[in-house]
Amino acid sequence: MDFELTHQPAYTHVIVELEDGETVLAEPGAMTSHSPNVSMDTTTSNDGLLSSAKSMLGGESFFANEFTATGGSGKVTLAPPTPGDVMHHHLDSEKLYAVDGAWLASDPSIDIETEFGGLKSMLAGASITPLTLEGTGDVFVEAFGGLETVELEAGESYHVDNENVVAWDGSVEFDAHRPGGMKSTLLSGEGLVFEFTGPGTVWYQTRGLNAFASSLARVLPGGDSGGGNSDGNIGVDDFL
């Protein structure tokens, strides 16, 4: 499988070239075009490609689409639903964590699951259940805004706001906590932060989708009228 990323970083477009019989797995709605000889099949967790745990807890759809070239090579183009960049990562019998909703596409040989066992107590209440992408093959992860990379040495730590985290190597230790005391929690405007400890690589996005939606809500008609979610906060779902 060959690929090319175009229109980076604001409106990244993934062009996948498939040889005869090759397949790429993508999230629903990601496909923008494909060759006539590329067939599409919708799969579920029952096919062993996506775990039901991922579907229920990981923020991804219960379904995924398989695109397969038949009778010769073919092309599939993919794009995330929001403006931003796409990260390509090749796994070689390795593990990559990605936050819920960040998976765009991958080689069907990659196992995509949600880890159980109270994973960091659901990351200390961050309402995030990381997806585990494991195996050998290509993975594409989407971001809202630009992508930044942090390389961590063994024992080196770095903090990232939970809304900006995208992915991190399986070798990186991680946890989530409040950035300060009660005063900071109430007045700083910051939520939870991830603490990563190397060795390994961490990727984060330069914008947060919920923060962006809240900014829009303030300038839209009725934006300060008390609308929004039941808790009084404006979220992405209010615009969908």
Buried (B, 14 or more C-beta within 10 A) or exposed (E): BEBEBEEEBEBBBBBBBBEEEBBBBBBEEBBEEBBEBBBEEEBBBEEEBBBEBBBEBBBBBBBBBBBBBEEEBBBBBBBBEBBBBBBBBEBEEBBBBBBBBBBBBBBBEBBBBBBEEEBBEEBBEBEBBBBBBBBEBBBBBBBBBBBBEBEBEEEEEBEBBBBBBBBBBEEBBBBBBBBEEEEEBEEEEBBBBBBBBBBBBBBBBBBBBBBBBBEEBEEBEEBEEEEBEEEEEBBBEBEE
